[in-house]
């Protein structure tokens, strides 16, 4: 039986383990961030022809399909076996990523590298955010998610800028190899002190009212179907997750190409995309906690409209005078909606199905990478330009804000 008094929930009470989880997600963010500024703009070095937008986007498609599926698998495994074994498995899956990029004779090797990236991210990032929610008090879920996502996306921003600088100095392949292997090594060096948080979940379950914990007998399939299709609020949260990843894929794939077409250099592209990720990351330190105080609905809806506005500002620009404000507005919008969508899903779930519920949401959210790679790639391929994809995405994101205004719980 779990000793509830030995597993008190609260960020302050568990500051050491909470910090170690934050350090892990920082390394997770570094791994995904190192690709963002470098690979799209240098795709020609891997045999991608100019204008082959759909083929270029295939590396994000493979990432999204795998990461979405592994998020769902990770949630079920974590509820059954614990968080730490899944976290370790995720870091093992990360090892081939820089090796494949370094040795790649063509773009298909990059696609395969991103399959491993999807496996790694699906296990590692899912486990860090789930573990930090486990450790936090029920009134701190938004804050816990905000800290997690802030740490991860600050790392994404830092990695984008640093990898671009390193690529200018030593070349893209060597830069990603050095940066990636160093990050993975640091993650393994610090993971030994990380404790599994499943004991905190069992203690929370023991404290809960019997009526609040009946869902723990449901299978992963039953939980997935209910949240995805039958529950109005759960369905709305999942739809919001898909759309925000369409916007993020735009930044990952199309922004670097758009900026390059207007004469921006690799370093400039790196700090522009890094600004978006860093503003997004840092702002989540307060936006997640804001949702704890005022509810999830208002920050989420405001975030979608700001995100749409930031994309429109960027599309209207021809140089950094508008691209930089657009990146900042987009970052603030993502910061408002991102942690509060995750916290809203956590609010819906009983303790013992938290991993499965968050896995369901993260399945749909990160499958959005694959859907958006197809959508944005086809639009750009048809138009033979990136600009139409920016305007269409801005309209879609604004429409999503309207849908959520109708469907999302007011709590």
N, C-alpha and C positions, 0 to 999 in steps of 0.2 A: 504494500500500500504506500502511496506517495505521501510524504510528510509535508503537508501544506505550509506549515510554519517555516520550513527550510527553503521554500520556494515562493517567497513573497514577491508579488508582481509590483512593478514600478521602475521607471528608468533610473532614478537615483539609487534605489535599493540594489539594482543590478548594473551599476555603472561600468564595472570592469568588463563583464561579458557583453554588454551593449556596445561598448567601445570597440571590442575585438570584432564584433559583427560588422560595425561600421568600417573598420579597417579592411575587412574582407570585401565589402562591397566597393570600397575605393579601388582595390585591385581589379575587381570585376569591371568597373567602369573604364579603367585604363586599357584593358584588353579590347573592348569594343570600340573605344574612342580612337585608338591608334589607326584604325582603317579609314575613318570618315573623311578626312581631308586629303588623304594620299591616294587611295585606290581609284576612285572615280576619275580624277584628273589625269592619272597615269595609266589608264586602262589600255591605251594604245601600245604600251610596252608589253602587254600580255596578249596582243593580237586582236583587240576589239577595234573594228573599223569605225571611222567617224560616222555618226548618224545611226549606229546600231544600238539604239536606246534600250530596246527590249532585251537584247542579249546582255547589255551592260547591267541592267537591273536584275538579271538572273541570280547574281550573288546575294542580293537581298531577299529574293524569293526563296532560295534554299534555306537561308537563315530563318526567315519567318515561319516557314512550314515546320521546320524541325523544332525551333524554340517554342512555338505554340503547343505542339504535341508534347514536348518534354516538360513544359510547365504543368500540364495536366497530369502526366505520369509522376512528376516530382511531388505534387501535392499528395497523391495517394501513397507513394512510397514513404514520404515524410510522416504521414499520420500513422503508418504501420510500423516502420523501422526506426524512425527518428530523423532529426534534421541533419546532424553532422555527417552520417555516412553518405547522404545524398550530396552534401556540399563537397566532400572529398572527391566523389565520383565526378563532379562537375569540373574540378581542377585537373583531374587526370585527363579528361576529354579536351582540355585546353592545350595540352602539350603539342599536338600536331599542327596547330594553327600557324604559328610563325614559321615552322619548318616547311609546310606546304607552300606558303606565300614565297618564301625565299627560293625554293627550288622550282617554282611553277614555270613550265614551258609555254603555257597558254592559259586562257581565262577559265577553262573548266577546272583547273586546279584551284583557282580562287573560289569557285562555286563549292568545291569539295571542302576547302578550308572553312567556308562559312557553314557547312553542315556541322562540323565540329564546334564552331562558334555557337551555333544554335543549341547543341547539346550542352555545352559548357554553361552558357548563359541561362538556359532553362533550368538547370540544376542549381547553379551558384547564386544567381540573383534572387531566384524564388526562395531559396532557403534563408538568405540573409534577411529579407523583408519579413518572412514568416516568423523567423526566430526573434526579431526585434519586436514584433507585435506580441509574441508569446511573453516576452519579458516585461512589456509595458503594462500599465494599468488600463482598465477598460476606458477610462476618460482620457487616455494619452495615445490612442491608436493613430489619430491623425498626426500628432507630433512624431511618433515613432516612424511612421511611413515617410513623413517629411524629412526627417534626419537621414533615413536610409536613402531615399531618392536624391536628396541634396548631395550627399556624399558621393553617390555613384555618378551623378551627372556633372558635378564639379570635376570628377576624375575624367569623364568623357571629354569635357572641354579642355582640360590640361593636356590630355593625351593627344587630342587633335592638333593643338598648337605645337607641342613638343615633337610629335612624330613628323610634322611638316618641316620643322627646322632641321631635325636629324636627317630627313630624307634629302634636303638640299645639301647637306654636308657630306653624306656617305652613300647616298642612293636609296631608293625606296625599299628594295629588298633587304639590304643590310640593316636599314633603320628599323624595319618592322621585326626583323629577327632579333636584334639586340634588345629593343624595347619590350617585345613580347616575352622572351625567355627570362629577362630580368624580373618582369612583373610576376610571372608564374612562379619563379623561384622564391620571391618574397612572400607570396601567398602561402606556399607550402611551409615556409619557415615559421610563419605565425599561426598556422591553423592548429598546431598541437595544443595551444592553450584554450581553444574554443570548446565550450561545453555544449552538449545537446540540450535543447530547451523543451523536449517532450515532457520532462518531469514537471515543468511549470504549467504545461497544458493540462496534465492530469490533476494537478492541484487546483487549477481554476475550475475544471469540470466538477471536482468534488465539492467545491464551494457553491456551485450554481444550483438553482432550484431545479427540481426534477422535471418540471414542465418546460424548462428552457433547454434541456439537453437530450430530448428524445431523438433528434436527428442523427445522433451518432451511430445509430443502427443502419442507416441508409447506405447503399452501395455508392461507389463513385459514379456509376452510370446514372443512378436515380438522382443524385445531387446535380450532375451535369445537365440532365434533361430539365429538371425543375428550374434551375437558375437560368439556363440559356433560353428557354422557350415558354415556360408556364408562369413564372413569377414576373410581374410587370416591372418591378423595380430592378430585379436582377437582370432582366433582358435589356433594360435601358442602360444599365451600367456597362454591360458587355458591348453594346452597340457604341457607346461612347469610347470605350477602349479601342475598338477597331478604327474609328475615325481619327483619334489622336495619333495613331501609328501611321496613318496615311500622311499626315502632316510631317511627322518625323522622318519618314522615308523620303519625302520631298527634300528635306534638308540634307539627308545622307547622300542621295543620288543626283538630284537635279540642281540643287543650289550650286555645288562646285562647278558643274558644267555651265550653268548660266553665268556665274561670275567669270569663269575663264573666257567665255565667249565675248565678254565685254572688256577683256584685257587684264583681269586680275591675275596676279602671280600666286604661286602655290602657298607662300607664307601668308599672303593677305587672305586667301581663301581659308587657311587654317585658323587664323585668329577670328575671322568672321563667324565661321561655324562654331568655333570654340566659345565665342561670346554668347551665342544662343544657348549652348549647353551649360555654360557657367552661370548665366543669369537664371536659367531654369533651375539649376542645382541649388545655388545659394538662396534663391527666393523661397524654396520649399521649406527652409528652416522656420519660416513664419506662416506660410500658406497652409501647411498641414495642421498646425495648431489652431489656425483661424477656423478651420472646419470643425475642430473639437468644440469651439465656442459658439459659432453661429449656425452650425449645421453644414451638411455637405453640398446641398443644392445650389446655394448662391455662388460659392467659389467655383463650382464646376461650370455653371452656365456662363459666368463672367469670363472664365478661362477660355471657353470655346470662342466667344465673340472677340476677345483680345487676340487669340491665336489667328483667327481669320483676318483680322485687321493687320497683323504683322506680316502675313503672307502677301496681302494686297499691297502694303507699303513696299515690300521687297520687289514685287512684280513691277511696280511703277518706277522703280529706280533704275539708273544706268551706271551708278558708281556708289562708292562707300557712303556718300552723304545721305542716301536713303536706305542702303543695305544695312548699315549699322543700327539705325533706329528700328528698322524692321526686325532685326535679330533680337534686339532688346525686348520689344513688345511681344514677339513670339515666345521668348523665354519666360516672361511674366505670365502669359496666358497658360503655357504648359505647366508652370509651377502651381497655378491655382487649381487646374483641373486634375493633374496627374495623381498627387497623393490622396486627394479627396475621393477619387473614384475607387482607389484601392481600399481606403478606410471605409467607404460606404459599403463595399462588399464584405469587409470584415465585420461591420456592424450587423450584417444580415445573418452571420453564421454562428452556430454554437461552437464552443471551444474545440471539441473533438473532431469536428469536420472543417475546421478553419483551413487546414492545408488543402483539402479537396475543393472548398469554395474559392479560395484564392487561386488555386490551380485552374479552375474553370474560367474565372475572369481573365487570368493571364494567358490562357489558351486563346481566347477570342482576341484579346488585345494584341498579342504578338503574332497571331495568324494574320492580323492586319498588315504586317510587314509584307507577307506574301501577296495578299490581295492588292495592296497598293503598288507593289513592284509590277504586277501585271497591268493594273489600271494606268498608272503613270507612264510605264514603259510603252504601252499601246498608244496612249495619247501623244507622247513625244515622237514615237515612231511614225504615226500617221501625219502629224504636223511637221515632222522633221525640224523641230525646235522645242526648246524647254519652256518658253514663256507661257504658252497656253495651259500647260500643266499647273503652273502657279495659280492662274486665275480660276481654273476649274476647282482646284483644291480649296482655295479661299471660300468659294461659294458652298462647297460641300461641308466644310467645317462650320460655317455660319448656320447652315441648315441643321446640322447636328445639334448645335446649341438650342435651336428652336424645338427640336424633338425632345431633348432632355428637359426643357422647361415644362413640357407637358407631362412627361412620364416619370421623372425622378421624384422620389419621396421628398417631402418638405422638411423632414426631420434633420 
